[in-house]
Amino acid sequence: MELPKFILGDNTDLPNAIFVIHTEYPRFIINLEDDEVEWFEDFTMEDEKELESEAEGLIEAATAFYDREVSRYED
């Protein structure tokens, strides 16, 4: 099965949360309500330095994905 790069998620236990799941390396889930990110990978110190520069772009891409999906529902 081929997964999309991003997936939307929600949970009725957290009704205000909007989750975007990034399925490619580095895998993470972001709650757009508070921008909290949970990484599914274990990183070395070297990885963390690279991740710092890459994380901002990944989070912006996740937000853009959400905006695009919501606009498609509105149409």
BALOBA-1460 file (C-alpha; in Angstrom, 3 decimals):
// residues 75
<rec num="1" residu="m" x="0.000" y="0.000" z="0.000"/>
<rec num="2" residu="e" x="1.278" y="3.427" z="-0.866"/>
<rec num="3" residu="l" x="0.552" y="6.010" z="1.822"/>
<rec num="4" residu="p" x="0.085" y="9.686" z="1.088"/>
<rec num="5" residu="k" x="2.771" y="11.988" z="2.482"/>
<rec num="6" residu="f" x="0.247" y="13.669" z="4.824"/>
<rec num="7" residu="i" x="-2.931" y="12.384" z="6.473"/>
<rec num="8" residu="l" x="-5.530" y="14.370" z="8.455"/>
<rec num="9" residu="g" x="-6.645" y="12.983" z="11.790"/>
<rec num="10" residu="d" x="-9.047" y="13.887" z="14.563"/>
<rec num="11" residu="n" x="-10.194" y="12.438" z="17.837"/>
<rec num="12" residu="t" x="-13.442" y="13.127" z="19.686"/>
<rec num="13" residu="d" x="-11.575" y="13.047" z="23.012"/>
<rec num="14" residu="l" x="-9.755" y="16.190" z="21.839"/>
<rec num="15" residu="p" x="-12.479" y="18.052" z="19.906"/>
<rec num="16" residu="n" x="-10.395" y="21.180" z="19.201"/>
<rec num="17" residu="a" x="-7.305" y="19.311" z="18.020"/>
<rec num="18" residu="i" x="-6.490" y="19.050" z="14.328"/>
<rec num="19" residu="f" x="-3.814" y="16.466" z="13.594"/>
<rec num="20" residu="v" x="-1.677" y="16.163" z="10.489"/>
<rec num="21" residu="i" x="0.396" y="12.989" z="10.233"/>
<rec num="22" residu="h" x="3.559" y="12.996" z="8.129"/>
<rec num="23" residu="t" x="4.153" y="9.429" z="6.930"/>
<rec num="24" residu="e" x="7.625" y="9.787" z="5.392"/>
<rec num="25" residu="y" x="10.968" y="10.074" z="7.185"/>
<rec num="26" residu="p" x="11.122" y="11.820" z="9.554"/>
<rec num="27" residu="r" x="7.647" y="10.701" z="10.603"/>
<rec num="28" residu="f" x="5.704" y="12.951" z="12.948"/>
<rec num="29" residu="i" x="2.275" y="14.126" z="13.987"/>
<rec num="30" residu="i" x="1.483" y="17.789" z="14.578"/>
<rec num="31" residu="n" x="-1.482" y="19.184" z="16.446"/>
<rec num="32" residu="l" x="-2.310" y="22.387" z="14.569"/>
<rec num="33" residu="e" x="-4.307" y="23.664" z="17.543"/>
<rec num="34" residu="d" x="-1.102" y="24.318" z="19.511"/>
<rec num="35" residu="d" x="1.675" y="23.364" z="17.018"/>
<rec num="36" residu="e" x="2.853" y="20.551" z="19.296"/>
<rec num="37" residu="v" x="4.911" y="18.003" z="17.349"/>
<rec num="38" residu="e" x="5.491" y="14.368" z="18.271"/>
<rec num="39" residu="w" x="8.291" y="12.642" z="16.348"/>
<rec num="40" residu="f" x="8.045" y="8.904" z="15.664"/>
<rec num="41" residu="e" x="11.781" y="8.564" z="15.056"/>
<rec num="42" residu="d" x="14.727" y="8.295" z="17.432"/>
<rec num="43" residu="f" x="17.371" y="10.818" z="16.479"/>
<rec num="44" residu="t" x="21.098" y="10.952" z="17.127"/>
<rec num="45" residu="m" x="22.786" y="14.254" z="17.982"/>
<rec num="46" residu="e" x="23.869" y="14.546" z="14.331"/>
<rec num="47" residu="d" x="20.323" y="13.903" z="13.151"/>
<rec num="48" residu="e" x="18.955" y="16.564" z="15.477"/>
<rec num="49" residu="k" x="21.132" y="19.255" z="13.906"/>
<rec num="50" residu="e" x="19.860" y="18.370" z="10.432"/>
<rec num="51" residu="l" x="16.315" y="18.044" z="11.725"/>
<rec num="52" residu="e" x="16.342" y="21.577" z="13.130"/>
<rec num="53" residu="s" x="16.851" y="23.016" z="9.663"/>
<rec num="54" residu="e" x="14.363" y="20.637" z="8.029"/>
<rec num="55" residu="a" x="11.617" y="20.768" z="10.680"/>
<rec num="56" residu="e" x="10.407" y="24.262" z="9.882"/>
<rec num="57" residu="g" x="9.847" y="23.366" z="6.229"/>
<rec num="58" residu="l" x="8.076" y="20.121" z="7.129"/>
<rec num="59" residu="i" x="5.744" y="21.898" z="9.541"/>
<rec num="60" residu="e" x="4.973" y="24.573" z="6.942"/>
<rec num="61" residu="a" x="4.215" y="21.811" z="4.418"/>
<rec num="62" residu="a" x="1.890" y="20.100" z="6.929"/>
<rec num="63" residu="t" x="0.037" y="23.372" z="7.502"/>
<rec num="64" residu="a" x="-0.229" y="24.014" z="3.753"/>
<rec num="65" residu="f" x="-1.607" y="20.484" z="3.292"/>
<rec num="66" residu="y" x="-4.279" y="21.155" z="5.914"/>
<rec num="67" residu="d" x="-5.225" y="24.482" z="4.313"/>
<rec num="68" residu="r" x="-5.478" y="22.804" z="0.896"/>
<rec num="69" residu="e" x="-7.666" y="19.983" z="2.232"/>
<rec num="70" residu="v" x="-10.009" y="22.370" z="4.041"/>
<rec num="71" residu="s" x="-10.375" y="24.529" z="0.930"/>
<rec num="72" residu="r" x="-11.370" y="21.425" z="-1.063"/>
<rec num="73" residu="y" x="-14.147" y="20.675" z="1.444"/>
<rec num="74" residu="e" x="-15.398" y="24.246" z="1.170"/>
<rec num="75" residu="d" x="-15.617" y="24.022" z="-2.627"/>
